Amino acid sequence: MPYVERLFESLQPLYTQPWFPYAMGVIGVIFAYSIFKTLSTLPKLVMYPIIGATCAIICINWVYNRNEPELLTPIVDMIAPWLPSKV
């Protein structure tokens, strides 16, 4: 996909801007909200397992790669001995 590569190359100068992480965070929140609104049209028996599985995958990824947010480090430290780790 050469157009995706060109897009990332054109965005390269923005990565060093101080506002870029905040802009990506806002875009992520808007994306998550739209996904949640889409899932809320499904029956709750379908919606909650999808949300739970997504949260579990993110948590396991944090434990495996140890790239969790600093605020959650004590919780991940308690969980880490029982799950596999890359470290």
C-alpha positions as CSV (number, residue, x, y, z in Angstrom):
1,M,0.0,0.0,0.0
2,P,2.2,2.8,-1.2
3,Y,-0.4,5.5,-0.4
4,V,-0.3,4.6,3.3
5,E,3.5,4.8,3.3
6,R,3.3,8.2,1.6
7,L,0.8,9.3,4.3
8,F,3.2,8.3,7.1
9,E,6.1,9.9,5.4
10,S,4.2,13.2,5.1
11,L,3.2,13.0,8.7
12,Q,6.8,12.4,9.9
13,P,7.5,16.2,10.7
14,L,4.4,16.3,12.9
15,Y,5.7,13.6,15.3
16,T,8.1,16.1,16.9
17,Q,5.4,18.7,17.6
18,P,4.5,19.0,21.3
19,W,0.7,19.0,20.5
20,F,0.8,15.8,18.4
21,P,0.2,13.3,21.2
22,Y,-2.7,15.3,22.5
23,A,-4.2,15.5,19.0
24,M,-3.8,11.8,18.6
25,G,-5.5,11.3,22.1
26,V,-8.5,13.4,21.0
27,I,-8.8,11.5,17.8
28,G,-8.6,8.2,19.8
29,V,-11.3,9.3,22.2
30,I,-13.6,10.3,19.3
31,F,-12.9,7.0,17.6
32,A,-13.6,5.0,20.8
33,Y,-16.8,7.0,21.3
34,S,-18.0,6.2,17.8
35,I,-17.2,2.5,18.2
36,F,-19.1,2.4,21.5
37,K,-22.1,4.1,19.9
38,T,-22.0,1.6,17.1
39,L,-21.7,-1.3,19.6
40,S,-24.6,0.1,21.7
41,T,-27.0,-0.7,18.9
42,L,-26.2,-4.4,19.3
43,P,-27.9,-6.4,22.0
44,K,-26.2,-6.2,25.4
45,L,-25.4,-9.9,25.3
46,V,-23.2,-9.2,22.3
47,M,-21.8,-5.8,23.2
48,Y,-20.4,-6.5,26.7
49,P,-18.4,-9.6,25.7
50,I,-16.8,-7.6,22.8
51,I,-15.9,-4.7,25.2
52,G,-14.6,-7.2,27.8
53,A,-12.5,-9.1,25.3
54,T,-11.0,-5.9,24.0
55,C,-10.1,-4.7,27.5
56,A,-8.6,-8.2,28.3
57,I,-6.5,-8.1,25.2
58,I,-5.2,-4.6,26.0
59,C,-4.4,-5.7,29.6
60,I,-2.5,-8.8,28.5
61,N,-0.6,-6.8,25.9
62,W,0.4,-4.3,28.6
63,V,1.6,-7.1,30.9
64,Y,3.5,-8.9,28.1
65,N,5.3,-5.8,26.7
66,R,5.3,-3.8,30.0
67,N,4.2,-0.7,28.2
68,E,1.3,0.2,30.5
69,P,0.6,3.8,31.6
70,E,2.5,4.8,34.7
71,L,-0.7,5.2,36.7
72,L,-1.4,1.5,36.2
73,T,2.1,0.1,36.9
74,P,1.3,-1.0,40.5
75,I,-1.7,-3.0,39.2
76,V,0.2,-4.6,36.4
77,D,3.0,-5.4,38.8
78,M,0.5,-7.5,40.8
79,I,-0.8,-9.3,37.7
80,A,2.5,-9.8,36.0
81,P,3.8,-12.9,37.9
82,W,0.8,-15.0,36.6
83,L,1.0,-14.0,33.0
84,P,3.7,-14.5,30.4
85,S,6.1,-11.6,29.8
86,K,8.6,-10.7,27.1
87,V,11.0,-9.3,29.7
